[in-house]
Amino acid sequence: MNIGRGATQQSSAPYNRRLVLDFIRQHGAASRKDIQEKVSLSPQTVANITNELESIGLIVSRRQKDLKTRGQPPIAFEINPDAGQSIGISLEPGRASGALVNLLGQIDARCEVQLQGCDRSQLLAGLLELVAKLRRQANARLWGIGVALPGPLGDTELSFVGPTALEGWKDLSILDQLQEATGLPLFHSVDSVAGALGETLYGVARHLDNFFYLHLSMGLGGSLIVARNTYRGADGNATEIGHVPVVPGGTPCYCGNQGCLERYLSLHSLAEALGLDDGQIRTSDLLDRLDDAADQPLQQWCQQASQRLRDAICMIENMLDPQTIVIGGSAPQKLVQRLVDLAQPWHRSVRGRPAPEWPRVIISQREEDCSLLGAAVLPIHELLSPRLEGLQKDDLGELQTAELLGHRPAAGGRRI
């Protein structure tokens, strides 16, 4: 894994703080000597940064144990799990799930509400109910709300179109209302970007610099991570892989094209194949049916979906050459594993060399929490990558939240 090098100019102080925080988070615990060697900062700079971060409660120091050294063992710094929590909301057609997450990516509480129709007042009431339930269970500072929602976003022909998107929403001004009603900073992102960020910070991709994240949920999305940052594209909708036509003259898609990948590889396409409503596809019966070889509709869908997955993996690898492809989203892990198994052997591609350093495909270990965690990561990511130029304490010694997170986002929250 590539660790960034620290900069020496005074104006680069926020960058150096971010590097130190990121290094500590990735390693779980790190001494000042470890940080100096890997981040290439002077001992005095590292001491100043760790002292500052500890004083505002973002990290804690502990004596390392069981080290065969003379004298006092060195001090190791860790992210402080009690420094705060954030609320993550994953929006999908018909439902919103939420979680209260701490700085270590641990879910402290969760809940879910059903969202019916497109009536703005009812949608806002459901989201406020979700936030209120989680807020009552918070036991630390709340840094904000992160919302992950299906893309693409913005003024495009594909935005808010079709049953796998938030059809009929037209815009995200309801997020402005949610932010105003709760008084919390709010950030939003396409669900695939949020999921990729969650995997980068807390998941199977935390030691990867470059990977592609395939988000398999009601729809199908993707996100390319380059040097641990998301490639956004011209309008923030890069790698919208679900609407790439892959079957000439295939199944009509609600985007206006035919044979789009999402029409064969998504939970919505599975629900269609089984004659179910989208909400019914989330029951535990589905996982039981996976083991029933006589269940022809389900087994046939798995066969065709696995072939589309096989094609998608080859396309991603040949176009983008990532270290690996991580598959996450709200699809059950057991279902994803079945598709991966059936897709073997993978097509030949530029990544198909013998014994690669990383497997060509890695399945997220977050089960169905990937979207939730990714949403909650949005405010925490602002915390872990802070602009600390104006950081200060008030008379009570409390951190000024607005200064750490920046100005309160507007227009549907700050888009990440």
Stockholm file with secondary structure:
# STOCKHOLM 1.0

chainA/1-416         MNIGRGATQQSSAPYNRRLVLDFIRQHGAASRKDIQEKVSLSPQTVANITNELESIGLIVSRRQKDLKTRGQPPIAFEINPDAGQSIGISLEPGRASGALVNLLGQIDARCEVQLQGCDRSQLLAGLLELVAKLRRQANARLWGIGVALPGPLGDTELSFVGPTALEGWKDLSILDQLQEATGLPLFHSVDSVAGALGETLYGVARHLDNFFYLHLSMGLGGSLIVARNTYRGADGNATEIGHVPVVPGGTPCYCGNQGCLERYLSLHSLAEALGLDDGQIRTSDLLDRLDDAADQPLQQWCQQASQRLRDAICMIENMLDPQTIVIGGSAPQKLVQRLVDLAQPWHRSVRGRPAPEWPRVIISQREEDCSLLGAAVLPIHELLSPRLEGLQKDDLGELQTAELLGHRPAAGGRRI
#=GR chainA/1-416 SS CCCCCCCCSGGGHHHHHHHHHHHHHHHSCEEHHHHHHHHTCCHHHHHHHHHHHHHTTSEEEEECCSCCCSSSCCEEEEECTTSCEEEEEEEETTEEEEEEEETTSCEEEEEEEECCSSCHHHHHHHHHHHHHHHHHTCCSCEEEEEEEECSCCSSSTTTTCSTTTTTTCCSCHHHHHHHHHHCSCEEEEEHHHHHHHHHHHHSTTTTCSSEEEEEESSSEEEEEEETTEECCCSSSCTTCGGGSBCSTTCSBCTTSCBSBGGGTSSHHHHHHHHTCCGGGGGSTHHHHHHTCTTCHHHHHHHHHHHHHHHHHHHHHHHHHCCSCEEEESSSCHHHHHHHHHHTCSCCCCTTCCSSCSSCSEEECSSGGGHHHHHHHHHHHHHHHSCCCTTCCBCTTCCBCHHHHHCSCCCSSSEEC
#=GC SS_cons         CCCCCCCCSGGGHHHHHHHHHHHHHHHSCEEHHHHHHHHTCCHHHHHHHHHHHHHTTSEEEEECCSCCCSSSCCEEEEECTTSCEEEEEEEETTEEEEEEEETTSCEEEEEEEECCSSCHHHHHHHHHHHHHHHHHTCCSCEEEEEEEECSCCSSSTTTTCSTTTTTTCCSCHHHHHHHHHHCSCEEEEEHHHHHHHHHHHHSTTTTCSSEEEEEESSSEEEEEEETTEECCCSSSCTTCGGGSBCSTTCSBCTTSCBSBGGGTSSHHHHHHHHTCCGGGGGSTHHHHHHTCTTCHHHHHHHHHHHHHHHHHHHHHHHHHCCSCEEEESSSCHHHHHHHHHHTCSCCCCTTCCSSCSSCSEEECSSGGGHHHHHHHHHHHHHHHSCCCTTCCBCTTCCBCHHHHHCSCCCSSSEEC
//
